[in-house]
Amino acid sequence: MQKVLFKENMILRLSFDFSLKLIAYCEQLEALKKFVITNQLLRSGTSICANAMEAQNAESKNDFIHKMKVAAKEADETQYWLMLCDQSEGYPDCKDLIVKLNEIQRVLTKILATSRRN
């Protein structure tokens, strides 16, 4: 069932795939003993999909918008942590994650704009 839901729902598919790639990146950070950044990045990055999934069962339109706003905020926080990783010496390359996150942020922005209009 989840495969079908992810296939039909772009934000769930993108954010779930991003979470999987982020987990692999965070495992690289852990191996380098970058524990503080790893924990922050993993929490915010995987929370995007968790909040988008919660929004699928929203009790109202306002609840849906609220949950998607939370997902967008988590995406913004994740962007911050990835920017730190990208600009810091001794961190593995994360440019691919930044590109994927930007795509997620664009989709979230469109979802929120459409939801507010309708």
N, CA, C and O of each residue as an XYZ file, in Angstrom:
472
protein
N       0.807     -1.190      0.000
C       0.000      0.000      0.000
C       0.858      1.265      0.000
O       0.559      2.210     -0.730
N       1.918      1.294      0.807
C       2.763      2.484      0.864
C       3.410      2.781     -0.475
O       3.541      3.944     -0.855
N       3.819      1.741     -1.200
C       4.428      1.966     -2.501
C       3.456      2.672     -3.432
O       3.846      3.568     -4.180
N       2.198      2.272     -3.388
C       1.177      2.898     -4.219
C       0.974      4.345     -3.796
O       0.919      5.236     -4.644
N       0.864      4.587     -2.494
C       0.666      5.932     -1.980
C       1.826      6.831     -2.379
O       1.611      7.963     -2.812
N       3.054      6.341     -2.238
C       4.220      7.133     -2.598
C       4.259      7.396     -4.091
O       4.651      8.479     -4.528
N       3.856      6.412     -4.868
C       3.884      6.555     -6.324
C       2.912      7.639     -6.781
O       3.210      8.403     -7.699
N       1.760      7.699     -6.139
C       0.720      8.647     -6.527
C       0.888     10.017     -5.872
O       0.248     10.977     -6.301
N       1.716     10.130     -4.863
C       1.847     11.361     -4.103
C       3.289     11.861     -4.203
O       4.196     11.315     -3.577
N       3.476     12.900     -4.995
C       4.832     13.380     -5.285
C       5.605     13.786     -4.034
O       6.775     13.429     -3.896
N       4.974     14.527     -3.116
C       5.709     14.996     -1.945
C       6.120     13.831     -1.046
O       7.203     13.852     -0.460
N       5.269     12.826     -0.936
C       5.655     11.661     -0.130
C       6.796     10.899     -0.790
O       7.743     10.483     -0.123
N       6.701     10.719     -2.093
C       7.758      9.994     -2.811
C       9.091     10.740     -2.686
O      10.108     10.143     -2.333
N       9.083     12.039     -2.977
C      10.322     12.821     -2.932
C      10.911     12.860     -1.521
O      12.114     12.669     -1.340
N      10.065     13.106     -0.532
C      10.580     13.243      0.829
C      11.010     11.903      1.425
O      11.944     11.861      2.226
N      10.345     10.809      1.048
C      10.763      9.493      1.524
C      12.110      9.112      0.904
O      13.006      8.644      1.607
N      12.255      9.308     -0.399
C      13.532      9.032     -1.066
C      14.648      9.892     -0.478
O      15.768      9.423     -0.276
N      14.327     11.157     -0.208
C      15.300     12.060      0.415
C      15.714     11.520      1.787
O      16.896     11.528      2.130
N      14.745     11.055      2.564
C      15.052     10.504      3.895
C      16.019      9.334      3.807
O      16.953      9.233      4.602
N      15.796      8.456      2.845
C      16.696      7.308      2.676
C      18.117      7.756      2.334
O      19.086      7.229      2.881
N      18.239      8.723      1.434
C      19.562      9.235      1.063
C      20.203      9.986      2.236
O      21.417      9.931      2.432
N      19.374     10.681      3.005
C      19.881     11.415      4.152
C      20.403     10.465      5.226
O      21.426     10.741      5.853
N      19.717      9.366      5.438
C      20.186      8.369      6.404
C      21.581      7.874      6.009
O      22.467      7.765      6.856
N      21.768      7.579      4.736
C      23.082      7.119      4.270
C      24.143      8.204      4.488
O      25.263      7.903      4.898
N      23.795      9.449      4.216
C      24.742     10.561      4.419
C      25.073     10.694      5.910
O      26.235     10.872      6.276
N      24.064     10.607      6.755
C      24.286     10.735      8.196
C      25.141      9.596      8.739
O      25.890      9.783      9.698
N      25.036      8.429      8.137
C      25.915      7.324      8.533
C      27.374      7.661      8.214
O      28.276      7.296      8.968
N      27.599      8.353      7.103
C      28.960      8.818      6.782
C      29.429      9.832      7.828
O      30.580      9.798      8.265
N      28.529     10.733      8.223
C      28.890     11.730      9.237
C      29.208     11.068     10.569
O      30.157     11.457     11.249
N      28.420     10.071     10.941
C      28.685      9.354     12.191
C      30.057      8.701     12.178
O      30.771      8.717     13.180
N      30.421      8.128     11.039
C      31.739      7.495     10.922
C      32.855      8.517     11.121
O      33.956      8.174     11.553
N      32.556      9.779     10.798
C      33.528     10.862     10.986
C      33.388     11.533     12.355
O      34.051     12.530     12.641
N      32.510     10.965     13.199
C      32.260     11.467     14.550
C      31.680     12.883     14.569
O      31.999     13.677     15.454
N      30.848     13.185     13.612
C      30.151     14.481     13.536
C      28.757     14.308     14.144
O      27.746     14.514     13.473
N      28.718     13.931     15.407
C      27.487     13.485     16.036
C      26.430     14.583     16.201
O      25.248     14.328     15.970
N      26.826     15.791     16.592
C      25.851     16.853     16.830
C      25.126     17.212     15.537
O      23.898     17.280     15.510
N      25.878     17.441     14.474
C      25.279     17.760     13.175
C      24.443     16.582     12.686
O      23.340     16.764     12.171
N      24.971     15.382     12.849
C      24.248     14.187     12.392
C      22.866     14.111     13.031
O      21.871     13.896     12.338
N      22.800     14.285     14.340
C      21.518     14.182     15.039
C      20.536     15.251     14.583
O      19.368     14.955     14.330
N      20.996     16.476     14.479
C      20.120     17.576     14.060
C      19.625     17.370     12.640
O      18.437     17.528     12.359
N      20.534     17.017     11.750
C      20.203     16.823     10.338
C      19.242     15.656     10.145
O      18.281     15.755      9.382
N      19.501     14.570     10.828
C      18.648     13.386     10.696
C      17.234     13.657     11.206
O      16.253     13.232     10.595
N      17.139     14.363     12.323
C      15.812     14.666     12.884
C      15.000     15.565     11.954
O      13.853     15.257     11.629
N      15.592     16.664     11.532
C      14.829     17.598     10.696
C      14.558     17.016      9.315
O      13.464     17.184      8.775
N      15.542     16.336      8.742
C      15.397     15.816      7.386
C      14.379     14.706      7.243
O      13.651     14.654      6.251
N      14.318     13.816      8.222
C      13.345     12.728      8.140
C      11.959     13.189      8.597
O      10.955     12.545      8.295
N      11.912     14.282      9.311
C      10.640     14.833      9.778
C       9.808     15.415      8.630
O       8.588     15.524      8.751
N      10.442     15.785      7.536
C       9.715     16.339      6.389
C       8.659     15.341      5.925
O       7.479     15.677      5.822
N       9.084     14.129      5.650
C       8.162     13.097      5.174
C       7.161     12.711      6.258
O       5.990     12.472      5.963
N       7.609     12.648      7.496
C       6.704     12.282      8.589
C       5.545     13.271      8.680
O       4.395     12.865      8.848
N       5.835     14.545      8.572
C       4.778     15.555      8.633
C       3.909     15.551      7.382
O       2.698     15.758      7.472
N       4.501     15.322      6.230
C       3.712     15.223      4.994
C       2.769     14.016      5.061
O       1.636     14.077      4.581
N       3.247     12.922      5.659
C       2.387     11.745      5.813
C       1.245     12.031      6.788
O       0.106     11.625      6.555
N       1.553     12.725      7.871
C       0.498     13.103      8.818
C      -0.565     13.949      8.141
O      -1.753     13.813      8.432
N      -0.143     14.817      7.244
C      -1.076     15.708      6.547
C      -2.071     14.934      5.692
O      -3.163     15.429      5.413
N      -1.709     13.736      5.278
C      -2.605     12.936      4.440
C      -3.862     12.528      5.182
O      -4.878     12.207      4.566
N      -3.793     12.540      6.500
C      -4.947     12.182      7.327
C      -5.429     13.373      8.141
O      -5.941     13.212      9.249
N      -5.263     14.553      7.593
C      -5.668     15.766      8.301
C      -7.169     15.768      8.560
O      -7.953     15.219      7.786
N      -7.543     16.389      9.649
C      -8.948     16.453     10.038
C      -9.702     17.564      9.317
O     -10.932     17.555      9.269
N      -8.965     18.516      8.758
C      -9.585     19.636      8.049
C      -8.558     20.230      7.087
O      -7.385     19.857      7.097
N      -9.020     21.150      6.268
C      -8.114     21.846      5.351
C      -7.071     22.631      6.141
O      -5.894     22.637      5.782
N      -7.499     23.289      7.209
C      -6.550     24.046      8.036
C      -5.522     23.132      8.698
O      -4.353     23.496      8.824
N      -5.951     21.965      9.113
C      -5.037     20.993      9.708
C      -4.021     20.523      8.659
O      -2.833     20.390      8.952
N      -4.501     20.274      7.432
C      -3.608     19.875      6.337
C      -2.559     20.963      6.087
O      -1.366     20.676      5.983
N      -3.015     22.203      5.993
C      -2.088     23.317      5.747
C      -1.082     23.431      6.882
O       0.109     23.630      6.644
N      -1.558     23.304      8.114
C      -0.654     23.386      9.262
C       0.438     22.315      9.201
O       1.614     22.608      9.414
N       0.044     21.086      8.911
C       1.020     19.989      8.864
C       2.011     20.182      7.708
O       3.196     19.878      7.842
N       1.523     20.683      6.594
C       2.429     20.952      5.475
C       3.365     22.124      5.786
O       4.510     22.140      5.334
N       2.880     23.099      6.553
C       3.753     24.197      6.989
C       4.864     23.666      7.889
O       6.013     24.099      7.796
N       4.513     22.735      8.749
C       5.529     22.129      9.620
C       6.555     21.387      8.768
O       7.755     21.475      9.027
N       6.097     20.665      7.761
C       7.023     19.973      6.850
C       7.943     20.988      6.169
O       9.141     20.745      6.024
N       7.379     22.125      5.754
C       8.186     23.165      5.101
C       9.215     23.756      6.070
O      10.348     24.036      5.678
N       8.825     23.943      7.321
C       9.769     24.455      8.325
C      10.901     23.456      8.565
O      12.061     23.840      8.710
N      10.552     22.189      8.605
C      11.586     21.160      8.777
C      12.532     21.142      7.572
O      13.735     20.927      7.719
N      11.978     21.367      6.397
C      12.818     21.443      5.188
C      13.769     22.628      5.277
O      14.931     22.526      4.885
N      13.278     23.753      5.793
C      14.144     24.932      5.951
C      15.263     24.656      6.951
O      16.412     25.035      6.726
N      14.922     23.998      8.051
C      15.955     23.667      9.036
C      16.971     22.702      8.435
O      18.172     22.839      8.667
N      16.499     21.737      7.673
C      17.394     20.779      7.018
C      18.321     21.499      6.051
O      19.503     21.171      5.949
N      17.780     22.473      5.348
C      18.605     23.267      4.426
C      19.750     23.936      5.183
O      20.884     23.954      4.705
N      19.464     24.478      6.343
C      20.490     25.116      7.163
C      21.611     24.128      7.516
O      22.792     24.432      7.347
N      21.227     22.949      8.004
C      22.240     21.965      8.405
C      23.054     21.498      7.198
O      24.266     21.311      7.300
N      22.394     21.311      6.061
C      23.130     20.903      4.859
C      24.061     22.007      4.374
O      25.152     21.721      3.881
N      23.647     23.255      4.508
C      24.536     24.366      4.131
C      25.780     24.377      5.015
O      26.887     24.623      4.539
N      25.589     24.109      6.298
C      26.747     24.024      7.199
C      27.683     22.898      6.768
O      28.899     23.080      6.711
N      27.116     21.750      6.469
C      27.926     20.614      6.022
C      28.661     20.952      4.728
O      29.838     20.630      4.567
N      27.958     21.598      3.818
C      28.537     21.952      2.520
C      29.693     22.932      2.666
O      30.663     22.863      1.911
N      29.599     23.836      3.620
C      30.607     24.892      3.776
C      31.718     24.546      4.777
O      32.695     25.285      4.895
N      31.573     23.435      5.489
C      32.553     23.065      6.503
C      33.594     22.109      5.937
O      33.291     21.249      5.110
N      34.808     22.279      6.394
C      35.878     21.372      5.981
C      35.712     20.032      6.688
O      35.268     19.966      7.835
N      36.073     18.982      5.990
C      36.047     17.653      6.585
C      34.693     16.967      6.542
O      34.502     15.925      7.168
N      33.753     17.545      5.807
C      32.431     16.932      5.668
C      32.285     16.359      4.267
O      32.774     16.948      3.303
N      31.608     15.202      4.143
C      31.387     14.622      2.814
C      30.508     15.547      1.963
O      29.741     16.355      2.487
N      30.637     15.411      0.670
C      29.850     16.213     -0.270
C      28.359     15.943     -0.085
O      27.931     14.792      0.006
N      27.581     17.009     -0.033
C      26.133     16.856      0.153
C      25.341     17.643     -0.889
O      24.149     17.889     -0.707
N      25.990     18.034     -1.966
C      25.318     18.854     -2.985
C      24.099     18.146     -3.586
O      23.098     18.797     -3.886
N      24.170     16.840     -3.762
C      23.037     16.093     -4.297
C      21.835     16.189     -3.357
O      20.696     16.323     -3.805
N      22.096     16.120     -2.061
C      21.013     16.257     -1.079
C      20.409     17.659     -1.130
O      19.195     17.819     -1.008
N      21.247     18.665     -1.309
C      20.755     20.044     -1.390
C      19.845     20.203     -2.607
O      18.800     20.848     -2.519
N      20.232     19.624     -3.732
C      19.410     19.693     -4.947
C      18.057     19.017     -4.707
O      17.013     19.563     -5.064
N      18.082     17.836     -4.104
C      16.841     17.099     -3.834
C      15.960     17.855     -2.832
O      14.737     17.877     -2.969
N      16.573     18.458     -1.847
C      15.822     19.239     -0.867
C      15.175     20.458     -1.523
O      14.034     20.798     -1.208
N      15.885     21.108     -2.420
C      15.315     22.259     -3.129
C      14.064     21.854     -3.903
O      13.092     22.608     -3.957
N      14.088     20.673     -4.495
C      12.917     20.178     -5.216
C      11.750     19.960     -4.252
O      10.612     20.317     -4.557
N      12.030     19.384     -3.111
C      10.995     19.171     -2.092
C      10.416     20.513     -1.650
O       9.200     20.651     -1.516
N      11.270     21.488     -1.428
C      10.804     22.803     -0.994
C       9.910     23.461     -2.049
O       8.922     24.108     -1.703
N      10.245     23.303     -3.313
C       9.399     23.861     -4.382
C       8.026     23.191     -4.384
O       7.006     23.863     -4.534
N       8.002     21.869     -4.217
C       6.728     21.145     -4.196
C       5.903     21.568     -2.984
O       4.700     21.797     -3.111
N       6.522     21.675     -1.823
C       5.803     22.107     -0.627
C       5.230     23.510     -0.808
O       4.101     23.775     -0.395
N       5.988     24.397     -1.414
C       5.515     25.760     -1.665
C       4.282     25.747     -2.562
O       3.321     26.478     -2.320
N       4.315     24.912     -3.599
C       3.158     24.807     -4.502
C       1.952     24.205     -3.799
O       0.827     24.671     -3.979
N       2.178     23.181     -3.006
C       1.079     22.552     -2.260
C       0.421     23.578     -1.341
O      -0.804     23.686     -1.297
N       1.238     24.327     -0.612
C       0.692     25.316      0.314
C      -0.045     26.428     -0.418
O      -1.110     26.857      0.024
N       0.504     26.896     -1.522
C      -0.158     27.965     -2.291
C      -1.500     27.481     -2.840
O      -2.498     28.198     -2.766
N      -1.522     26.284     -3.382
C      -2.765     25.726     -3.935
C      -3.788     25.489     -2.831
O      -4.973     25.770     -3.014
N      -3.348     24.980     -1.697
C      -4.258     24.686     -0.589
C      -4.889     25.961     -0.043
O      -6.068     25.964      0.311
N      -4.133     27.025      0.028
C      -4.663     28.295      0.529
C      -5.657     28.899     -0.450
O      -6.640     29.516     -0.039
N      -5.407     28.725     -1.748
C      -6.289     29.278     -2.792
C      -7.633     28.578     -2.827
O      -8.670     29.222     -2.981
N      -7.617     27.272     -2.687
C      -8.861     26.478     -2.847
C      -9.723     26.504     -1.609
O     -10.790     25.891     -1.588
